[in-house]
Amino acid sequence: MNRREICRLVFVLFLGQLVSFFLAVASFTSSYIADLGADVPLTQSFFTYLSLALAYGAVLLYRRQKLQVPWYWYIALAIVDVQGNYLVIKAYQYSSITSVTLLDCWTIPWVIILTWLVLGTRYSLWQFLGAAICVVGLGLVLLSDSTESSGDAKKPLLGDALVIAGTFCYAFSNVGEEFCCKTKDRVEVVAMLGVFGVLVSACEIAIFERKDLEAVKWTSTMISLFFGFAAATFLFYTVVPFVLKMSGATLFNLSLLTSDMWAVAIRVIFYHQQVDWLYYLAFVAVAIGLIIYSLNETGMLNATATGNEEETIQYERLAQENSAPVMLS
């Protein structure tokens, strides 16, 4: 690797850790909101999408350019993204912040499967081994939660199931965003995700969450937490397209694994709770899997750094054949 490639790799890893930090902050605020008795996951996401729509929608209007992707594909992307956020945020009502952030990593195997089947990405056996070890580590979290009889988690296994279902939606969203970011305009992708995310979440709030929203006690602390969640997730969605553009959905989700360290620190420092030894073993397994995968990701990153002409041609061919993100069909 030459100096330019090394600098690019370091920058990608830095962006990945920045996204990981924003995710940890969002996890902390969601967990705190749940502890205060508020059960309004759709409303939390609504403010995130609203901030994206206002900020990036204004840029899109200023450009006065036509949409490069048909609007109905953005609706499909927004639907799966909203459902993913709903399921994961809802999980904080039943499980701990540590379990939710660790199990969030289930997005990785889903993304590998989708990119393999839809985008034609090929992985080595070592990369599959690294991802498999990550999954084994996450299985230890399920084992720990299944034996948990006390603590802050009311129904840990239900919470775990919600997270895993949410990661499946996230996988579709990540792969869809990767496709759009690598073939179309990043600002348009984020702006349209915000606009249609607002519409989808608003409709679901009116149907499913109106009574829960009315029951929320809007204290200064609660308002601050909602603002903090919206700010963290806004920054998260802002940086994500750059990571997807420069690396891909798989490496992006692998970078998020370090958010688990922040989650453990938050649980110990702010909640003064003991963390089961299986969590530490799970994190070690996940870290080993990440290292194995990353060592075999170098070739992919080098190809990205030098332009990766074959991948570009592949994306352009998919775009021409479908004139829209095919993974959402």
Secondary structure, DSSP 8 states (H G I E B T S, - for coil): --HHHHHHHHHHHHHHHHHHHHHHHHHHHHHHHHHTT---HHHHHHHHHHHHHHHHHHHHHHHT---SS-HHHHHHHHHHHHHHHHHHHHHTTTS-HHHHHHHGGGHHHHHHHHIIIII-----HHHHHHHHHHHHHHHHHHHHHHT--SSS-SSHHHHHHHHHHHHHHHHHHHHHHHHHHHHS-HHHHHHHHHHHHHHHHHHHIIIIIHHHHHT----HHHHHHHHHHHHHHHHHHHHHHHHHHHT-HHHHHHHGGGHHHHHHHHHHHTS-----HHHHHHHHHHHHHHHHHHHTTHHHHHHHHTT-HHHHHHHHHHHHHHSS-GGG-
